[in-house]
């Protein structure tokens, strides 16, 4: 007697209902269930599904991506550091999107936006990279080389007046912007729409009375705009609003005790931070409501290391930051709103000869590829008086948001 073939879930439920169910699956599990069937894989990888799932995500993740050597990067889960029972570092090794290994000094991490990562590579091009699918797109800016001032080897990373990476929600497109000085002595501003891989000139949008040398060239994306820190006496933040293609400014807090602060994005809010050597504190000013000057809020963190950088702000106000990489290690610090140290965790990413060349904080949405390789790393943590060393990283395929190029 012939056995009756069991029906699969795809036969029992219409695709529309399956899609609705998948929309409710947490991202950490969603990538895994792509393997259930071809239909599920097709539904999950559909760009419209990805956008809808990302837009409806209520709990974006925070990861730190470390660029190591010329072929690999490591992703560290910052949210896991906040857990009381976690005294180690969850790190995942990711292969970089290069067919051939480039020279180590010829590329770097530029930034991230909604889970996509932008790399700068020599000579004269960017790479838009999706760590989930390991797909990438190359974007050349060779047209600037002839137009720019007479550098022998013009590079956005070294010679650009401004550059940044963001998302245009009105067009569902990612953009790269670059300002540079031309051979004609004039400043130029170009924008690349990554969907069409085309550059457009926006010189007319440039502010006329701006001292470009008072700006920090690398911008950060927040609230539909790219932001740069400046020490202009009239304001502290320069803004490029992506949808209307216009510039504007925001003033820092009146009590700002630094003429040249660094800029960060913490829990979707703009922040300015700097070392206050008089009080031996790191002052972090967070704008809780975008463009509302009265919402600037000050956090004071004890100055414990060289070049402390705040990375993210938890729901209850705890701040995670890191110190400048040194001799094969990075130390993460966690403080509460009163500036009290809750925990610090040491991440040893290689031997003493290893070197991290650039780091980018992924403030939302990094998912890693399905063919990821888990690394065993040494780490230690200090929680008040307790110290633990040499514990291996947990084998955890923590995937926090789906992104598809």
BALOBA-1460 file (C-alpha; in Angstrom, 3 decimals):
// residues 405
<rec num="1" residu="x" x="0.000" y="0.000" z="0.000"/>
<rec num="2" residu="x" x="1.430" y="3.289" z="-1.080"/>
<rec num="3" residu="x" x="2.056" y="5.746" z="1.725"/>
<rec num="4" residu="x" x="0.181" y="9.010" z="1.481"/>
<rec num="5" residu="x" x="2.547" y="11.911" z="0.986"/>
<rec num="6" residu="x" x="2.374" y="14.415" z="3.820"/>
<rec num="7" residu="x" x="1.532" y="17.937" z="2.823"/>
<rec num="8" residu="x" x="4.007" y="20.649" z="3.653"/>
<rec num="9" residu="x" x="3.059" y="23.885" z="5.330"/>
<rec num="10" residu="x" x="3.408" y="25.573" z="1.943"/>
<rec num="11" residu="x" x="0.540" y="23.418" z="0.647"/>
<rec num="12" residu="x" x="-1.663" y="24.157" z="3.655"/>
<rec num="13" residu="x" x="-1.215" y="27.925" z="3.901"/>
<rec num="14" residu="x" x="-1.350" y="30.596" z="1.200"/>
<rec num="15" residu="x" x="1.857" y="32.615" z="0.610"/>
<rec num="16" residu="x" x="0.186" y="35.771" z="1.947"/>
<rec num="17" residu="x" x="-0.423" y="34.121" z="5.327"/>
<rec num="18" residu="x" x="3.075" y="32.633" z="5.430"/>
<rec num="19" residu="x" x="4.471" y="36.095" z="4.744"/>
<rec num="20" residu="x" x="2.381" y="37.566" z="7.568"/>
<rec num="21" residu="x" x="3.689" y="34.914" z="9.957"/>
<rec num="22" residu="x" x="7.295" y="35.485" z="8.899"/>
<rec num="23" residu="x" x="6.867" y="39.214" z="9.503"/>
<rec num="24" residu="x" x="6.351" y="38.416" z="13.191"/>
<rec num="25" residu="x" x="9.415" y="36.223" z="13.580"/>
<rec num="26" residu="x" x="12.337" y="37.900" z="15.408"/>
<rec num="27" residu="x" x="15.233" y="38.593" z="13.102"/>
<rec num="28" residu="x" x="17.594" y="36.386" z="15.117"/>
<rec num="29" residu="x" x="15.495" y="33.402" z="13.979"/>
<rec num="30" residu="x" x="14.361" y="34.693" z="10.598"/>
<rec num="31" residu="x" x="17.649" y="34.126" z="8.823"/>
<rec num="32" residu="x" x="17.729" y="30.525" z="10.031"/>
<rec num="33" residu="x" x="14.233" y="29.654" z="8.721"/>
<rec num="34" residu="x" x="15.225" y="30.669" z="5.193"/>
<rec num="35" residu="x" x="16.459" y="27.098" z="4.903"/>
<rec num="36" residu="x" x="12.990" y="25.587" z="5.443"/>
<rec num="37" residu="x" x="12.015" y="25.826" z="1.772"/>
<rec num="38" residu="x" x="12.687" y="27.683" z="-1.449"/>
<rec num="39" residu="x" x="9.406" y="29.553" z="-1.004"/>
<rec num="40" residu="x" x="10.366" y="30.796" z="2.438"/>
<rec num="41" residu="x" x="13.781" y="31.827" z="1.203"/>
<rec num="42" residu="x" x="12.202" y="33.731" z="-1.685"/>
<rec num="43" residu="x" x="9.714" y="35.478" z="0.604"/>
<rec num="44" residu="x" x="12.325" y="36.455" z="3.190"/>
<rec num="45" residu="x" x="14.820" y="37.731" z="0.606"/>
<rec num="46" residu="x" x="12.230" y="39.794" z="-1.250"/>
<rec num="47" residu="x" x="13.271" y="43.474" z="-0.974"/>
<rec num="48" residu="x" x="9.730" y="44.560" z="-0.083"/>
<rec num="49" residu="x" x="9.610" y="42.034" z="2.756"/>
<rec num="50" residu="x" x="13.014" y="43.170" z="4.000"/>
<rec num="51" residu="x" x="11.979" y="46.823" z="4.035"/>
<rec num="52" residu="x" x="8.693" y="46.051" z="5.814"/>
<rec num="53" residu="x" x="10.412" y="43.875" z="8.412"/>
<rec num="54" residu="x" x="13.077" y="46.500" z="9.036"/>
<rec num="55" residu="x" x="10.541" y="49.329" z="9.324"/>
<rec num="56" residu="x" x="8.472" y="47.338" z="11.827"/>
<rec num="57" residu="x" x="11.423" y="46.273" z="13.938"/>
<rec num="58" residu="x" x="10.816" y="47.587" z="17.450"/>
<rec num="59" residu="x" x="14.138" y="46.646" z="19.001"/>
<rec num="60" residu="x" x="17.070" y="47.524" z="16.751"/>
<rec num="61" residu="x" x="20.381" y="46.000" z="17.694"/>
<rec num="62" residu="x" x="23.783" y="47.487" z="18.280"/>
<rec num="63" residu="x" x="26.973" y="45.939" z="16.979"/>
<rec num="64" residu="x" x="30.537" y="47.045" z="16.573"/>
<rec num="65" residu="x" x="32.367" y="45.982" z="13.419"/>
<rec num="66" residu="x" x="36.157" y="45.685" z="13.616"/>
<rec num="67" residu="x" x="38.254" y="45.601" z="10.467"/>
<rec num="68" residu="x" x="41.191" y="43.219" z="10.892"/>
<rec num="69" residu="x" x="43.924" y="42.535" z="8.364"/>
<rec num="70" residu="x" x="42.851" y="42.635" z="4.738"/>
<rec num="71" residu="x" x="40.303" y="39.836" z="4.554"/>
<rec num="72" residu="x" x="38.225" y="39.614" z="7.731"/>
<rec num="73" residu="x" x="36.126" y="41.632" z="10.112"/>
<rec num="74" residu="x" x="34.675" y="40.788" z="13.508"/>
<rec num="75" residu="x" x="31.214" y="41.771" z="14.703"/>
<rec num="76" residu="x" x="30.698" y="42.248" z="18.451"/>
<rec num="77" residu="x" x="27.180" y="42.195" z="19.952"/>
<rec num="78" residu="x" x="26.944" y="45.250" z="22.218"/>
<rec num="79" residu="x" x="23.444" y="44.440" z="23.480"/>
<rec num="80" residu="x" x="24.742" y="41.178" z="24.956"/>
<rec num="81" residu="x" x="27.205" y="43.151" z="27.084"/>
<rec num="82" residu="x" x="24.266" y="44.704" z="28.953"/>
<rec num="83" residu="x" x="23.050" y="41.348" z="30.228"/>
<rec num="84" residu="x" x="23.900" y="40.796" z="33.885"/>
<rec num="85" residu="x" x="24.846" y="37.155" z="33.380"/>
<rec num="86" residu="x" x="27.133" y="37.880" z="30.430"/>
<rec num="87" residu="x" x="30.773" y="38.452" z="31.346"/>
<rec num="88" residu="x" x="32.213" y="37.776" z="27.893"/>
<rec num="89" residu="x" x="32.040" y="39.092" z="24.358"/>
<rec num="90" residu="x" x="29.917" y="37.592" z="21.595"/>
<rec num="91" residu="x" x="31.992" y="37.991" z="18.426"/>
<rec num="92" residu="x" x="31.465" y="36.652" z="14.931"/>
<rec num="93" residu="x" x="34.043" y="36.533" z="12.131"/>
<rec num="94" residu="x" x="32.871" y="37.875" z="8.777"/>
<rec num="95" residu="x" x="34.682" y="37.643" z="5.460"/>
<rec num="96" residu="x" x="35.057" y="40.934" z="3.649"/>
<rec num="97" residu="x" x="33.589" y="41.312" z="0.128"/>
<rec num="98" residu="x" x="36.782" y="41.095" z="-1.906"/>
<rec num="99" residu="x" x="37.518" y="38.495" z="-4.585"/>
<rec num="100" residu="x" x="41.201" y="39.217" z="-4.177"/>
<rec num="101" residu="x" x="42.806" y="40.402" z="-0.968"/>
<rec num="102" residu="x" x="43.654" y="44.095" z="-1.360"/>
<rec num="103" residu="x" x="46.708" y="45.675" z="0.259"/>
<rec num="104" residu="x" x="45.893" y="46.344" z="3.942"/>
<rec num="105" residu="x" x="46.246" y="50.126" z="3.687"/>
<rec num="106" residu="x" x="44.058" y="50.448" z="0.609"/>
<rec num="107" residu="x" x="40.640" y="50.161" z="2.258"/>
<rec num="108" residu="x" x="38.774" y="51.130" z="5.419"/>
<rec num="109" residu="x" x="35.321" y="51.208" z="6.977"/>
<rec num="110" residu="x" x="33.499" y="54.471" z="6.269"/>
<rec num="111" residu="x" x="30.205" y="53.950" z="8.082"/>
<rec num="112" residu="x" x="26.903" y="52.128" z="8.239"/>
<rec num="113" residu="x" x="23.242" y="52.892" z="7.676"/>
<rec num="114" residu="x" x="20.258" y="50.629" z="8.421"/>
<rec num="115" residu="x" x="22.554" y="47.618" z="8.434"/>
<rec num="116" residu="x" x="24.467" y="48.279" z="5.223"/>
<rec num="117" residu="x" x="28.187" y="48.921" z="5.498"/>
<rec num="118" residu="x" x="30.140" y="51.337" z="3.313"/>
<rec num="119" residu="x" x="33.821" y="50.644" z="2.645"/>
<rec num="120" residu="x" x="36.288" y="52.993" z="0.998"/>
<rec num="121" residu="x" x="38.845" y="51.367" z="-1.285"/>
<rec num="122" residu="x" x="41.735" y="52.552" z="-3.404"/>
<rec num="123" residu="x" x="41.863" y="53.648" z="-6.092"/>
<rec num="124" residu="x" x="38.805" y="55.912" z="-6.008"/>
<rec num="125" residu="x" x="35.803" y="53.741" z="-5.241"/>
<rec num="126" residu="x" x="33.373" y="52.747" z="-2.503"/>
<rec num="127" residu="x" x="31.850" y="49.353" z="-1.795"/>
<rec num="128" residu="x" x="28.305" y="49.068" z="-0.478"/>
<rec num="129" residu="x" x="28.231" y="45.777" z="1.412"/>
<rec num="130" residu="x" x="25.438" y="43.617" z="2.767"/>
<rec num="131" residu="x" x="26.974" y="41.340" z="5.430"/>
<rec num="132" residu="x" x="23.895" y="39.088" z="5.492"/>
<rec num="133" residu="x" x="23.968" y="37.988" z="1.860"/>
<rec num="134" residu="x" x="27.666" y="38.802" z="1.404"/>
<rec num="135" residu="x" x="26.639" y="40.751" z="-1.685"/>
<rec num="136" residu="x" x="28.252" y="44.060" z="-2.555"/>
<rec num="137" residu="x" x="28.156" y="46.874" z="-5.053"/>
<rec num="138" residu="x" x="31.112" y="48.896" z="-6.286"/>
<rec num="139" residu="x" x="30.715" y="52.662" z="-6.715"/>
<rec num="140" residu="x" x="33.446" y="54.625" z="-8.484"/>
<rec num="141" residu="x" x="34.148" y="58.305" z="-7.887"/>
<rec num="142" residu="x" x="36.856" y="58.559" z="-10.543"/>
<rec num="143" residu="x" x="35.103" y="61.600" z="-12.052"/>
<rec num="144" residu="x" x="36.290" y="63.620" z="-9.040"/>
<rec num="145" residu="x" x="39.934" y="62.822" z="-9.610"/>
<rec num="146" residu="x" x="40.266" y="65.029" z="-12.677"/>
<rec num="147" residu="x" x="38.108" y="67.765" z="-11.178"/>
<rec num="148" residu="x" x="39.783" y="67.862" z="-7.757"/>
<rec num="149" residu="x" x="42.849" y="69.861" z="-6.838"/>
<rec num="150" residu="x" x="46.142" y="68.470" z="-8.039"/>
<rec num="151" residu="x" x="46.699" y="65.650" z="-5.579"/>
<rec num="152" residu="x" x="48.767" y="62.904" z="-7.120"/>
<rec num="153" residu="x" x="46.303" y="60.350" z="-5.787"/>
<rec num="154" residu="x" x="43.031" y="62.003" z="-4.765"/>
<rec num="155" residu="x" x="41.177" y="60.052" z="-2.089"/>
<rec num="156" residu="x" x="37.846" y="60.894" z="-0.472"/>
<rec num="157" residu="x" x="39.065" y="59.544" z="2.846"/>
<rec num="158" residu="x" x="42.112" y="61.845" z="2.903"/>
<rec num="159" residu="x" x="41.295" y="64.912" z="0.821"/>
<rec num="160" residu="x" x="37.508" y="65.362" z="0.847"/>
<rec num="161" residu="x" x="36.136" y="68.346" z="2.726"/>
<rec num="162" residu="x" x="33.066" y="66.329" z="3.709"/>
<rec num="163" residu="x" x="31.743" y="62.845" z="3.075"/>
<rec num="164" residu="x" x="28.865" y="60.792" z="4.406"/>
<rec num="165" residu="x" x="26.518" y="57.854" z="3.897"/>
<rec num="166" residu="x" x="22.737" y="57.888" z="4.430"/>
<rec num="167" residu="x" x="19.269" y="56.733" z="3.413"/>
<rec num="168" residu="x" x="16.658" y="58.575" z="1.353"/>
<rec num="169" residu="x" x="13.305" y="57.261" z="2.609"/>
<rec num="170" residu="x" x="11.361" y="59.128" z="-0.087"/>
<rec num="171" residu="x" x="13.161" y="57.148" z="-2.806"/>
<rec num="172" residu="x" x="13.986" y="54.018" z="-0.775"/>
<rec num="173" residu="x" x="17.594" y="54.543" z="-1.812"/>
<rec num="174" residu="x" x="20.992" y="54.890" z="-0.160"/>
<rec num="175" residu="x" x="23.213" y="57.857" z="-0.927"/>
<rec num="176" residu="x" x="26.854" y="58.857" z="-0.612"/>
<rec num="177" residu="x" x="27.792" y="62.549" z="-0.495"/>
<rec num="178" residu="x" x="31.233" y="64.106" z="-1.040"/>
<rec num="179" residu="x" x="32.397" y="67.733" z="-0.904"/>
<rec num="180" residu="x" x="35.813" y="68.605" z="-2.330"/>
<rec num="181" residu="x" x="37.858" y="71.537" z="-3.581"/>
<rec num="182" residu="x" x="38.262" y="71.657" z="-7.351"/>
<rec num="183" residu="x" x="41.140" y="72.792" z="-9.523"/>
<rec num="184" residu="x" x="39.092" y="75.892" z="-10.283"/>
<rec num="185" residu="x" x="39.403" y="76.927" z="-6.649"/>
<rec num="186" residu="x" x="35.698" y="76.384" z="-6.007"/>
<rec num="187" residu="x" x="34.117" y="73.915" z="-3.618"/>
<rec num="188" residu="x" x="31.993" y="71.176" z="-5.167"/>
<rec num="189" residu="x" x="29.373" y="68.855" z="-3.712"/>
<rec num="190" residu="x" x="28.339" y="65.571" z="-5.360"/>
<rec num="191" residu="x" x="25.699" y="63.013" z="-4.399"/>
<rec num="192" residu="x" x="25.547" y="59.397" z="-5.564"/>
<rec num="193" residu="x" x="22.254" y="57.494" z="-5.684"/>
<rec num="194" residu="x" x="23.333" y="53.914" z="-5.076"/>
<rec num="195" residu="x" x="20.278" y="52.315" z="-6.657"/>
<rec num="196" residu="x" x="21.151" y="53.778" z="-10.067"/>
<rec num="197" residu="x" x="24.894" y="54.113" z="-9.317"/>
<rec num="198" residu="x" x="24.814" y="57.675" z="-10.659"/>
<rec num="199" residu="x" x="26.408" y="60.884" z="-9.397"/>
<rec num="200" residu="x" x="24.680" y="64.269" z="-9.481"/>
<rec num="201" residu="x" x="26.171" y="67.690" z="-8.793"/>
<rec num="202" residu="x" x="24.684" y="69.796" z="-5.990"/>
<rec num="203" residu="x" x="27.084" y="72.737" z="-5.859"/>
<rec num="204" residu="x" x="24.145" y="75.128" z="-5.553"/>
<rec num="205" residu="x" x="23.203" y="73.589" z="-2.199"/>
<rec num="206" residu="x" x="26.549" y="74.374" z="-0.543"/>
<rec num="207" residu="x" x="26.508" y="76.982" z="2.237"/>
<rec num="208" residu="x" x="28.301" y="80.114" z="1.032"/>
<rec num="209" residu="x" x="29.764" y="81.413" z="4.302"/>
<rec num="210" residu="x" x="31.229" y="78.245" z="5.718"/>
<rec num="211" residu="x" x="34.810" y="77.680" z="6.816"/>
<rec num="212" residu="x" x="35.300" y="74.133" z="5.551"/>
<rec num="213" residu="x" x="38.490" y="73.658" z="7.507"/>
<rec num="214" residu="x" x="36.531" y="73.953" z="10.764"/>
<rec num="215" residu="x" x="34.642" y="70.742" z="9.953"/>
<rec num="216" residu="x" x="35.349" y="67.110" z="10.734"/>
<rec num="217" residu="x" x="35.005" y="65.491" z="7.335"/>
<rec num="218" residu="x" x="33.220" y="62.225" z="8.255"/>
<rec num="219" residu="x" x="29.456" y="62.544" z="8.705"/>
<rec num="220" residu="x" x="26.863" y="60.432" z="10.557"/>
<rec num="221" residu="x" x="23.308" y="59.639" z="9.461"/>
<rec num="222" residu="x" x="20.365" y="60.374" z="11.769"/>
<rec num="223" residu="x" x="16.728" y="61.419" z="11.240"/>
<rec num="224" residu="x" x="16.925" y="61.530" z="7.458"/>
<rec num="225" residu="x" x="20.045" y="63.710" z="7.371"/>
<rec num="226" residu="x" x="23.844" y="63.492" z="7.496"/>
<rec num="227" residu="x" x="25.570" y="65.443" z="10.273"/>
<rec num="228" residu="x" x="29.094" y="66.802" z="10.747"/>
<rec num="229" residu="x" x="30.757" y="68.256" z="13.822"/>
<rec num="230" residu="x" x="32.313" y="71.707" z="13.534"/>
<rec num="231" residu="x" x="33.888" y="74.366" z="15.719"/>
<rec num="232" residu="x" x="32.261" y="77.271" z="13.921"/>
<rec num="233" residu="x" x="31.426" y="79.943" z="16.505"/>
<rec num="234" residu="x" x="27.828" y="80.150" z="15.229"/>
<rec num="235" residu="x" x="26.881" y="76.481" z="15.542"/>
<rec num="236" residu="x" x="28.255" y="73.036" z="16.336"/>
<rec num="237" residu="x" x="26.587" y="70.722" z="13.822"/>
<rec num="238" residu="x" x="26.245" y="71.041" z="10.050"/>
<rec num="239" residu="x" x="23.346" y="69.099" z="8.499"/>
<rec num="240" residu="x" x="22.628" y="67.883" z="4.983"/>
<rec num="241" residu="x" x="18.919" y="67.063" z="4.694"/>
<rec num="242" residu="x" x="18.774" y="64.216" z="2.172"/>
<rec num="243" residu="x" x="15.191" y="64.483" z="0.869"/>
<rec num="244" residu="x" x="15.106" y="68.243" z="0.076"/>
<rec num="245" residu="x" x="18.875" y="68.275" z="-0.727"/>
<rec num="246" residu="x" x="19.501" y="71.288" z="1.522"/>
<rec num="247" residu="x" x="21.929" y="72.262" z="4.280"/>
<rec num="248" residu="x" x="21.053" y="73.589" z="7.722"/>
<rec num="249" residu="x" x="22.687" y="73.813" z="11.160"/>
<rec num="250" residu="x" x="22.058" y="72.980" z="14.820"/>
<rec num="251" residu="x" x="23.572" y="74.757" z="17.793"/>
<rec num="252" residu="x" x="25.066" y="72.754" z="20.599"/>
<rec num="253" residu="x" x="24.164" y="73.288" z="24.251"/>
<rec num="254" residu="x" x="25.038" y="76.698" z="25.667"/>
<rec num="255" residu="x" x="27.112" y="75.038" z="28.399"/>
<rec num="256" residu="x" x="29.296" y="73.193" z="25.863"/>
<rec num="257" residu="x" x="32.839" y="73.494" z="27.209"/>
<rec num="258" residu="x" x="34.644" y="72.472" z="24.039"/>
<rec num="259" residu="x" x="35.071" y="74.277" z="20.737"/>
<rec num="260" residu="x" x="35.624" y="71.132" z="18.686"/>
<rec num="261" residu="x" x="33.520" y="68.202" z="19.987"/>
<rec num="262" residu="x" x="33.130" y="64.827" z="18.298"/>
<rec num="263" residu="x" x="29.732" y="63.663" z="17.088"/>
<rec num="264" residu="x" x="27.891" y="60.389" z="17.693"/>
<rec num="265" residu="x" x="24.423" y="58.885" z="17.331"/>
<rec num="266" residu="x" x="23.117" y="57.247" z="20.522"/>
<rec num="267" residu="x" x="19.772" y="55.442" z="20.437"/>
<rec num="268" residu="x" x="18.728" y="57.469" z="17.411"/>
<rec num="269" residu="x" x="19.709" y="60.768" z="19.049"/>
<rec num="270" residu="x" x="22.489" y="63.164" z="18.082"/>
<rec num="271" residu="x" x="25.257" y="63.502" z="20.646"/>
<rec num="272" residu="x" x="28.372" y="65.634" z="21.121"/>
<rec num="273" residu="x" x="31.195" y="64.398" z="23.322"/>
<rec num="274" residu="x" x="34.657" y="65.499" z="24.433"/>
<rec num="275" residu="x" x="37.199" y="65.062" z="27.210"/>
<rec num="276" residu="x" x="36.871" y="67.667" z="29.957"/>
<rec num="277" residu="x" x="40.364" y="67.605" z="31.391"/>
<rec num="278" residu="x" x="39.537" y="70.067" z="34.167"/>
<rec num="279" residu="x" x="37.049" y="67.687" z="35.764"/>
<rec num="280" residu="x" x="38.699" y="64.540" z="34.348"/>
<rec num="281" residu="x" x="35.338" y="63.518" z="32.924"/>
<rec num="282" residu="x" x="34.047" y="62.725" z="29.479"/>
<rec num="283" residu="x" x="31.090" y="64.992" z="28.772"/>
<rec num="284" residu="x" x="28.411" y="63.498" z="26.534"/>
<rec num="285" residu="x" x="25.611" y="65.840" z="25.458"/>
<rec num="286" residu="x" x="22.612" y="63.976" z="24.005"/>
<rec num="287" residu="x" x="19.846" y="65.773" z="22.089"/>
<rec num="288" residu="x" x="16.806" y="63.771" z="23.276"/>
<rec num="289" residu="x" x="14.438" y="65.489" z="20.806"/>
<rec num="290" residu="x" x="15.761" y="66.210" z="17.330"/>
<rec num="291" residu="x" x="16.385" y="69.930" z="16.710"/>
<rec num="292" residu="x" x="14.933" y="70.876" z="20.116"/>
<rec num="293" residu="x" x="17.774" y="72.799" z="21.761"/>
<rec num="294" residu="x" x="16.238" y="72.579" z="25.231"/>
<rec num="295" residu="x" x="16.473" y="68.769" z="25.049"/>
<rec num="296" residu="x" x="20.286" y="68.655" z="25.279"/>
<rec num="297" residu="x" x="21.069" y="66.366" z="28.242"/>
<rec num="298" residu="x" x="24.494" y="65.983" z="29.856"/>
<rec num="299" residu="x" x="26.082" y="62.681" z="30.885"/>
<rec num="300" residu="x" x="29.387" y="62.684" z="32.765"/>
<rec num="301" residu="x" x="31.658" y="59.641" z="32.514"/>
<rec num="302" residu="x" x="34.961" y="59.310" z="34.420"/>
<rec num="303" residu="x" x="37.967" y="59.640" z="32.147"/>
<rec num="304" residu="x" x="39.415" y="56.119" z="32.304"/>
<rec num="305" residu="x" x="41.220" y="55.642" z="29.011"/>
<rec num="306" residu="x" x="42.627" y="57.233" z="25.896"/>
<rec num="307" residu="x" x="40.077" y="58.319" z="23.268"/>
<rec num="308" residu="x" x="36.886" y="57.006" z="24.837"/>
<rec num="309" residu="x" x="34.057" y="56.779" z="22.300"/>
<rec num="310" residu="x" x="30.385" y="56.312" z="23.281"/>
<rec num="311" residu="x" x="28.725" y="53.644" z="21.129"/>
<rec num="312" residu="x" x="25.143" y="53.232" z="22.259"/>
<rec num="313" residu="x" x="22.582" y="54.185" z="24.872"/>
<rec num="314" residu="x" x="20.326" y="51.516" z="26.397"/>
<rec num="315" residu="x" x="16.614" y="51.931" z="27.150"/>
<rec num="316" residu="x" x="17.344" y="52.631" z="30.820"/>
<rec num="317" residu="x" x="20.097" y="55.123" z="30.065"/>
<rec num="318" residu="x" x="23.199" y="52.939" z="30.439"/>
<rec num="319" residu="x" x="26.032" y="53.992" z="28.125"/>
<rec num="320" residu="x" x="28.329" y="51.543" z="26.353"/>
<rec num="321" residu="x" x="31.610" y="52.937" z="25.080"/>
<rec num="322" residu="x" x="34.989" y="51.690" z="23.978"/>
<rec num="323" residu="x" x="38.578" y="52.800" z="24.257"/>
<rec num="324" residu="x" x="41.006" y="53.202" z="21.426"/>
<rec num="325" residu="x" x="42.354" y="49.785" z="20.299"/>
<rec num="326" residu="x" x="45.785" y="49.035" z="21.728"/>
<rec num="327" residu="x" x="48.091" y="46.023" z="21.273"/>
<rec num="328" residu="x" x="45.483" y="43.482" z="20.282"/>
<rec num="329" residu="x" x="42.646" y="44.459" z="22.587"/>
<rec num="330" residu="x" x="39.610" y="46.684" z="22.879"/>
<rec num="331" residu="x" x="37.965" y="47.435" z="26.213"/>
<rec num="332" residu="x" x="34.219" y="48.111" z="26.432"/>
<rec num="333" residu="x" x="32.901" y="50.129" z="29.396"/>
<rec num="334" residu="x" x="29.315" y="50.272" z="30.659"/>
<rec num="335" residu="x" x="28.144" y="53.180" z="32.839"/>
<rec num="336" residu="x" x="24.763" y="54.040" z="34.335"/>
<rec num="337" residu="x" x="23.128" y="57.473" z="34.119"/>
<rec num="338" residu="x" x="24.954" y="58.584" z="37.275"/>
<rec num="339" residu="x" x="28.324" y="57.890" z="35.657"/>
<rec num="340" residu="x" x="29.017" y="54.827" z="37.797"/>
<rec num="341" residu="x" x="30.977" y="52.001" z="36.212"/>
<rec num="342" residu="x" x="28.834" y="48.872" z="36.006"/>
<rec num="343" residu="x" x="31.190" y="46.615" z="34.098"/>
<rec num="344" residu="x" x="34.084" y="46.625" z="31.702"/>
<rec num="345" residu="x" x="34.899" y="43.836" z="29.295"/>
<rec num="346" residu="x" x="38.153" y="43.209" z="27.493"/>
<rec num="347" residu="x" x="37.996" y="41.877" z="23.937"/>
<rec num="348" residu="x" x="41.269" y="40.354" z="22.732"/>
<rec num="349" residu="x" x="40.953" y="40.102" z="18.979"/>
<rec num="350" residu="x" x="44.324" y="38.612" z="18.101"/>
<rec num="351" residu="x" x="47.927" y="38.301" z="19.147"/>
<rec num="352" residu="x" x="50.084" y="41.297" z="19.974"/>
<rec num="353" residu="x" x="51.022" y="41.689" z="16.321"/>
<rec num="354" residu="x" x="47.394" y="41.929" z="15.205"/>
<rec num="355" residu="x" x="46.054" y="45.360" z="14.438"/>
<rec num="356" residu="x" x="42.588" y="46.862" z="14.120"/>
<rec num="357" residu="x" x="42.715" y="49.568" z="11.469"/>
<rec num="358" residu="x" x="39.161" y="50.880" z="11.587"/>
<rec num="359" residu="x" x="35.959" y="50.388" z="13.544"/>
<rec num="360" residu="x" x="32.368" y="51.288" z="12.770"/>
<rec num="361" residu="x" x="29.356" y="51.181" z="15.067"/>
<rec num="362" residu="x" x="26.265" y="49.653" z="13.443"/>
<rec num="363" residu="x" x="23.428" y="51.493" z="15.155"/>
<rec num="364" residu="x" x="20.494" y="49.294" z="14.193"/>
<rec num="365" residu="x" x="20.594" y="46.433" z="11.951"/>
<rec num="366" residu="x" x="23.546" y="44.230" z="11.325"/>
<rec num="367" residu="x" x="22.848" y="40.666" z="10.372"/>
<rec num="368" residu="x" x="25.706" y="38.406" z="9.450"/>
<rec num="369" residu="x" x="25.926" y="35.911" z="6.585"/>
<rec num="370" residu="x" x="24.626" y="32.375" z="6.840"/>
<rec num="371" residu="x" x="28.136" y="31.023" z="6.279"/>
<rec num="372" residu="x" x="29.632" y="32.858" z="9.245"/>
<rec num="373" residu="x" x="32.544" y="31.396" z="11.122"/>
<rec num="374" residu="x" x="32.575" y="31.469" z="14.896"/>
<rec num="375" residu="x" x="35.808" y="32.593" z="16.526"/>
<rec num="376" residu="x" x="37.169" y="31.548" z="19.852"/>
<rec num="377" residu="x" x="38.661" y="34.618" z="21.464"/>
<rec num="378" residu="x" x="40.117" y="35.370" z="24.821"/>
<rec num="379" residu="x" x="38.387" y="37.990" z="26.839"/>
<rec num="380" residu="x" x="38.158" y="39.181" z="30.367"/>
<rec num="381" residu="x" x="35.708" y="41.272" z="32.290"/>
<rec num="382" residu="x" x="35.752" y="43.225" z="35.465"/>
<rec num="383" residu="x" x="32.475" y="43.683" z="37.292"/>
<rec num="384" residu="x" x="33.422" y="45.668" z="40.392"/>
<rec num="385" residu="x" x="35.935" y="43.307" z="42.060"/>
<rec num="386" residu="x" x="35.439" y="40.208" z="39.947"/>
<rec num="387" residu="x" x="37.889" y="39.422" z="37.133"/>
<rec num="388" residu="x" x="37.587" y="36.554" z="34.654"/>
<rec num="389" residu="x" x="40.119" y="35.765" z="31.945"/>
<rec num="390" residu="x" x="40.434" y="33.311" z="29.126"/>
<rec num="391" residu="x" x="36.815" y="32.252" z="28.714"/>
<rec num="392" residu="x" x="35.936" y="31.283" z="25.143"/>
<rec num="393" residu="x" x="33.309" y="33.178" z="23.220"/>
<rec num="394" residu="x" x="29.950" y="31.455" z="23.225"/>
<rec num="395" residu="x" x="29.020" y="29.744" z="19.998"/>
<rec num="396" residu="x" x="26.046" y="31.902" z="19.176"/>
<rec num="397" residu="x" x="24.597" y="32.707" z="15.776"/>
<rec num="398" residu="x" x="22.994" y="35.912" z="16.945"/>
<rec num="399" residu="x" x="21.420" y="37.607" z="13.909"/>
<rec num="400" residu="x" x="19.686" y="40.831" z="14.741"/>
<rec num="401" residu="x" x="18.202" y="42.272" z="11.594"/>
<rec num="402" residu="x" x="17.745" y="41.135" z="8.040"/>
<rec num="403" residu="x" x="19.201" y="43.297" z="5.297"/>
<rec num="404" residu="x" x="19.209" y="42.510" z="1.620"/>
<rec num="405" residu="x" x="20.948" y="44.481" z="-1.092"/>
